[in-house]
Amino acid sequence: MALAMQWSLDQTSSSAISVATGILRAATADNVQPLAILACEQFGNTIAMCQETILKIERLVVPTPEPAVLAFLKSTVGYFPNDTVSHLGKSLAGVRFLSLAAAMVSTLGASEAAMTMQTMLESTASDATLLPSIRNIRELLSSIESKCCKSGFADQVAGWQLFFGQLDGGLRDDIQNRRMQAIPHGPGMEALLDSLRQLHRVGNDDITKVTVRATRSAPWTVAFIKWCLGSPPSIFWDDGTPMLEKDGTFSVIIQRDRDHKKAEEFQVTIHSSIRGPSDLVSTTIDNTNRHPYMVSIRSFGELIMCHAFDDGLATRAVQEAMPYALRRVVENFTGGGYSPTRTQSMDEFTRGLMPSPFPPDYAISQVYRLLFAKKLEFKTLDDDLKITDLPLISAYFQELSCSCTDCKPGSLRNAMCPREVFLGKLFTLVADVLALSLFHYPESLKIEWMAAPSRYSLIHGEALSLMPPVRRMTFFEAVQSILRDKPRSETRGNDCVLDWALSRVGHRLDSEAIESFVISSFNGQTVWPTVYDSHVYAKRGYLQLSWLPGLLIHKKDVYDIGTSVGSSLKASTETVDLSHEPVVIPRNLFPGMKLQWSVSADSRIAGRLQIGLMVRDADKTYSTSHSPSTIFRISCKDHIYITGDCCHGPNAKLNEVDKLSKFTGPVVPAVSVPFINPKNPFFMSAPSQPQDQTISVVAVDGCDELRFFALSGVPEEGHVVLRRAACLACCLDICRKVDAKALIL
């Protein structure tokens, strides 16, 4: 099909009814203007795009698989049938537009891409009276952004950044300092697209060559040219020295001597055998692109090593340190803070009962292999050694010349310490590996790579000393305190781990949303804690995250986030008296009780769901709700202990009735004590009997749903033991040793 220089709505299908039906379905599904869909589809007739990219878009972006069902939320994750992408994918012009949109949206973002797209629509329209507005285009691009992130264009940009980072001539330094992140949006991109159009237009035999001068935008420019042509351009230094020679009509020229303080000159020149060279555009662009790229986990790992560490001793030092650092953090990080009052023997006893937010070693090793294509073998560092005592790190520090006051006492120079910079990057890397290990199926995950200076460009050396004492620790600060052997008294909390993990996949939530987190959906990925779906609180990996590609859809509306509502208690018409039930053997005294999730749209905040936990018993008309996120708040205070196996068997009976324990339920316990606190139904207080002598045994043996509900209702100030396979006697013994007032069977 020959490329057109202009587009027109007159070129639409002769079947007006067919066109109207398809566009109206797409517009209704994505809440976009039909004019924007129609105009962008016709604009695709003017776009030069290779067959390889067209096939990739048809394979990765256009298909709409059946949505997956989240039964516990009565919602789905996926896309609407007959959406905008589906409509555009039915025509070659539409697929060409999607190919261009995928490159722009996945690296510029919908808002910035919309401004450039509207300029290109204006310059190629035969009738300017039928142009969609910037707002219309932005809404359309926003609706297709999550699917466009699957195209893989961002990974191609990352690949060319790595290519330039491996070359001589100072480009590696530019890559590491984020000076090659620019994108030629506006006139630059319009000229680049126009040059491709003229080069491939039938009848333009006199066009022999296109030359692009770009340095800071070189990775994106080369990736875009390859995206459109199917093969990369030739790349030269401005003195003619080749970096990459290809048989083609496109060349990119990079300036060797450049002033980093000045804006880059971006120039597109067309060479004609008749008219000679002529500039399509000569404009300046800056390096202010702040939109993050969503890249594969392998690209993310390669970018980290290229941007953060050199290829020599620093990289080897990191590879030496990671097995020790990961092991030390996994073994020493707990949800709660450091408690110097515990005896060492009690610490060892409780450590074996405490759950860990991190998954088993094999999951961490898998993420490490996906990131760096290397096998991870965990190693334990002696207690009296620090990470900086490792041979290669010590040798690398000897190579670094530093004039800061810490490394050179008496120095008057307040210099930035390169050793602290290295350690900051190492600690960030440890945090990232552990955060990504929380995700199931990480090989398909898209990871956020910031085009702007990121965590790997910041200096973390003084983070702890500058941290206000009342502020919650970040996961980086928790990792740093462990690896520097500086225990902190404040609570580290699971929130910092969850926040770090979600931000790695582009889910940036405020502190309130993190504290009440249930589910979030951004950048075409929907994430929720696995325990919400499985109802099984794992001893190793209770903070693991499930995810699916697609949008979060509830009752035909799209939502970005779901947060838990506060606990509430509705009066029951009937109570259960369990005082006559002796505590002798594990039991489930609530076989008719069922767990339900309550889901409703938040009337105050658009795009947000309010989610709560409920249990109902038809016979006894219980109705109560808990906040599901409570399960992580009590975890972060080291208040949950999980039993393992014992030698007696899980169903072994007590030799005699335990008179200092009483059966209770997951809603409102009714036991023979003078007073029950309705706010804390697990923890009884009786004026005539010391509270710390009575253990509430939640009689839900064998029911994971009710165990989960019981955990979500545990007060934050109490301790609880969660039974797995140990016998009742061993569980009660553990309760008394750790001063827990509740045992969940």
Secondary structure, DSSP 8 states (H G I E B T S, - for coil): ----SSB-GGGS-S-HHHHHHHHHHHHHHHT--HHHHHHHHHHGGG----HHHHHHHHHHTS-----EEEGGGTEEEE--TT-HHHHHTTSHHHHHHHHHHHHHHHHH-HHHHHHHHHHHHHHHBS-GGG---HHHHHHHHHHHHHHHGGG-HHHHHHHHHHHHHTSTTTHHHHHHTT-S----TTHHHHHHHHHHHHHHSTT-TTEEEEEEE-STTHHHHHHHHHHHHSS--EEEETTS-EEE--SSSEEEEE-SS--TTS-EEEEEEEEETTTEEEEEEEEEE-S-----EEEEHHHHHHHHHHHHS-TTHHHHHHHHHHHHHHHHHHHH--SS---TTS-HHHHHHHHTT--BSS--HHHHHHHHHHHHS---------TT--GGGSHHHHHHHHH----STTTSTT-------HHHHHHHHHHHHHHHHHHHTTBSSGGG-EEEE-SS--GGGS--TTHHHHS-TTS---HHHHHHHHHTT---SS---HHHHHHHHHHHTT----HHHHHTEEEEEETTEEEEEHHHHH----SB-TT-EEEEESEEEETTEEESEEEE---EE---S-----TTS-SSS--BS-TT-EEEEEEEE-SSSTTEEEEEEEEEETTTTEEEEE-TTHHHHHHTTT-EEE----TT-TT---SS--TTEEEE-SS----SSS---TTSTTS--BTTB-GGG-EEEE-BTT-HHHHHHHHHTS-TTS-EEE-SSS-HHHHHHHHHHTT-SEEE-
